[in-house]
């Protein structure tokens, strides 16, 4: 009799676990569907990446100049990265930046990356959770969009020669660290500000990464994709299986945004300069296409202005739709708008209600 009772209890525990898992999964899917429906009702997101230190050194004057340009561009969102090493501390520095953004009635799209090198972090989950929770708690109700890492799957690849279309293209150790950090950051934001949206981005053909994190329970709300001219035109590009990138992304059942878009020449980066006319043509074509798909929900320009704080990366320092150069004293200065600025401004005006 005793064995029968134990058997029944074991069966009940197992059944309870199965039912609990079923209802948890069902409720999670329901919550995800409700979040997707809510995001789909949001206006199309027009934004631009802005760097506080683009001109080599942050000053209130240069930041005001950049935010004035964002306002002139007519986009709504300032996409910027959290500065862990900012003085006097990251939160006070971010508060200073936010004041100027708020004054222009713009909004922030915040990129939260790892505070320490993941390979050297004993607990990536906790690292992600603590960082994201602190930021989202401080800005609860003020920041709606948080991007977790930048091109997360790219960092998990075995090498640049791998397409990212297969799970075997990813290094298991790198993947585990990144996955756990993403889980932590996602949970931290959800706990601190349940109304905020969490975005995970990648680029090119790195689709398998998203299948892997879905299987492993990484929770997020929006998939972001980065696309550049040397990849072809995103609307026409066919992958190895004959499908387009957008068709692949739709299979993730998440709202989709383009998180970084720009023109770049082919060839060695250190010998290339931006072609203003080609940049304007490609980015305009991508912006028009993205909006009119009625599937993509946002378009973010990479980036507002050239970066003068390195001077060693060729065209990578010249992604700006605003040109900047160092003067004879070695100080970065805004030196003019490229054709893409006005071209994109007109498109944003055309489609903003």
N, C-alpha and C positions, 0 to 999 in steps of 0.2 A: 504493500500500500504506500509506504514511504517513497519508494522509487517512482510510483505512478504520480504522486504529488509533485515530486521534483521534476519529472518529465513535463507535466502540465505547466509548471511554473516556467521552465525553460522555453517551452513553446510560446507561452504568453509573452515573455520578454522579447523573444525574437520577433513575434508578430507585432508587438508594440513598436519595436525598432523600425520594422519595415513600414508600418503605417505612419510612424512619426516622420520617417524620411520622405515618404510619399507626400504627406501634407506639407512638409517643409519645402520640398521642390515645387509643389503646386503653388504654394503661396509666394515663393520667390519668383516663379514665372509670371504670376499675376501682378506682382509689384513691378517687375521689369516691363511688362506690357503697359502698365499704367504710366510708368515713367516715360516710356517711348512715346505714348500718346500725348503726354504733356509737352515733351520736347518738340514734337511735330507741330504743336500749336504756336510755338515761339516764332517771332519774326526771323527771317533769314539773317544769319550772323555775318556781318561784314567787319573784318578786323585787319590789323596790321601788327607785325612784331616790332617792338620798340626796345632799344637797349639803353639803359641809363648811362653806360660807360662807352657808348659808341664813338664819342669824340675824344677818347683816351682818358678823360677824367670827368666825373659827374660834377656839375655845378647847377644850382637852381636856374640860372639863366639858360643853359643849354637844354635842360629838361623842359622848361617852359616853351622854348622854341620848338622842340620836338612835338610836344602835345598840341601846340597851336597848329602844326602841320597835320597832325592826325585829325583835328577838328575840321580843318580845311578840306581834307580828303573825303569827309562826310561818312567815314566808317564809324561804327559804334564802339568797337572793342579794341582796347590796347592789350596786345598779347605780350607778356613779359615774364621773365624767369625770376624766381625767388633768389635773393642774394644772401647766401649763408655767411659770407665773409664781410658783409657790409658793416660800416662803422656809423654810430657807436654800437648799434646792434641791428640785426636784420629787421626786426619789427619796427623799430623807430625809423629806420631808413625807408622801409616800405610805406609807412604812414606818411612820410614826407612826399613820396611819389604819388600816393593816392590823393593827397590834397589837391594837387594840380589837375589830376584826372577828374576828380569830383567837380572841381570848379568849372570845367568845360562840359560837364554833364555827360561824360563818357563812362564806360564800364571796363572792368579788368577781367582778362582771361589769364589766369595764373598758372605757370609751369612750375611744378614741384619736382625736383630731382633729388637724387640721393645725397645725403650730407657727407657721407664718407664712402670711400671706394668699396663697392659691394664685395669684391673678392677678399677684402680685409675685415669685413663686418661679420662678427660671430652670430648676430641675429638680425638678418635683413628685414624680417617681418617687423620687429620692434623699431628698427631704424625708420622704416617707412611710416609706421603708425605714429610714432612720436612726432616726427616732423610735420606730417599732414594734419594731425590733430591740433597741434599748437597753432598752425597757420589758420586752419578753418575755424577754430574756436575764436581767434582774435577777429576774424573778418566774417563771422556768422551773419548771414543776411546781406552782406555787402559784395561778396564775390560769388557769382553763380556758376562759373566754369573753372574747373581745375584739371589741368593736364598732368598726368602722372608719368614722369620720365619723358624723354624725347626719343622717338623712334626706338621704342623699347626692344623690339625683336631684333633690330639690327645689331645691338650689343651682345645678343645671345648667339649669333651665328658663329660657326666654326672659322669662318674667314670671309673676306669680301668676294671671293669667287663663287660662293654658294648663293643660289637664287632665293632661298627661303620658302620655296614652295613645298618642301617636304620636311617632316619632323627630323629626319636624319641630318638635315642641314645645320642643326643647332647643337651647340656644345651643352651636354647635360648639366654640368656644374654651373656654367654661366646662366643657363636657363633657370635652374632652381633658385639661384640667388635673386634674379630679376623677378621671377614669379612671386617669390615670398615677399620681396619689397613691395611689389604692386598690391598684393593682398593686404599688407599692413597699411599702406597709404590709403587704399580704397576704404578699408574699415575705419581708419582714423577720420577721414572726411565725413563718412556716413554718420559716425557717432557725433562729431562736432556740429555738423550742419546738414541734416537729412534732406534739405531742400536744394542743396548744391548738386551740380552734375559733374561726373568724373569721366575724363576722356583718356583713352590710351591711343597712341599714334604709332604709325610706322610708314613705310614707303615702298615703292617699286613693286616687288612680287613677294613680299614677306607674309604671305597669307597663312601659312601653316602655324605660325606663332599664335595667331588668334584662335585657331582651332585647339591648340594645346592649352592655352589659358582658360578657354571655355570648359574644356574637359576637367581642368584642375581647380575649377571653382573660383577663379578671379572675377570679382564683381565690378562692373563698370557700366556706364550709361551711353557713351557715344564713342564711335570709332573714328579716329582722325587719320587722314592719309596725306603724305607729302609727295608732291609731284613736280618734276622739273623738265625743262624742254628737251634735254638729251635723252629722256625716256620716251619721247614721242608725244603725240597728242593723246591724252588720257581717254577721250571718248572713242577713239578708233583703235587704240592699242589692243592687240590680241596676245593673250598669254599662251603658254605651251599647250594648254588644253583647248585652245580656240575661243575661250571666253575673254571678255574684257575685265579690267580691274574692277569696274563698278559692279559687274555681275558677281564677282567673287565677294566683294564687300557686302552686297545685299544679303548673301547667305548667312551673315553673322546676326541678322535680325536686330540690328542696332541703327539708330540714326547715324548719318554719315556727314562729316565735314571735311573740307580740304584745309589742313592745318598749316601747310607751307606750300606756296607756289611761287616759282620764279623761272626766269630764263637763265640758262648757263651754256656757254660754248663748250664744244667738245675739245679734247686735247689737254695738255698739261696746264694745270690751273695757274701756275706762276707766270705763264707767258700770255695770258688772255686778259682782255679788257672787255667790259660789257658793251654790247651793241645796243644803243638806246632804242632804235627803231624796232629791232627784233624782239627786245624785251617787252616793249609796249604791245606789239602784235600778239606774242604768245600769251601774255598774261591777260589781255583783253579777251582773247579767244577762250581761254580757260574760264574766266569769270562769267562770260555770257553762257557758256555751255553748262557750268556748274549750276547756275541759277535756274536755267530752263530745263534741267533734268527733272525738276520737281521731286527729286529723290535726295540729292545733296542739300544739306541744311545750312551750310556755312562756307565762307571763302576767306582765308587769311593770307595776306600778302607777306612774303618774306623778302624784304623787310623795309622799314621806313627809310633808313639811310645807310650809306656806306659805313663800314667800321674802320676807323683810323687807329684803333688801339693795338693793332698787330702789325699791319703793313708787310706781312710775310706770306699771305695765303692767296695771292693773285685774285681771281674773280670771286672767290669766296668772301673777300672783303668788299666786293663791289656789287652786292645784291640789292643795294638801295634803289628805291625809286626817287630818292633824293641823294644828290651827289655831295660827298664830303671829302675834304683833303686837308693835309697838314700845311699850315702856313710856314713862313720862313723861321719861325720860332719853334716849330715842331708841335704846334697846338692844332688840334682838329677843328675845322670850321665847315659850316654848311656853305656849299658853293653853287647850288642851283638844283632845279628839279629836272629829272629825266622825263622823256615823253610819256613813260608809263604812268606817271603821277596823274596828269590831266586825263589820260585815257581811262584809267580806272575810276577816277573821280566821277566822270560822266556816266560810267556804267552803274556805279553805286547810286547816283542820283536818279537814274532811270528806273531802278528797281526798288528804291526805298519809298515806302508809303508813309 
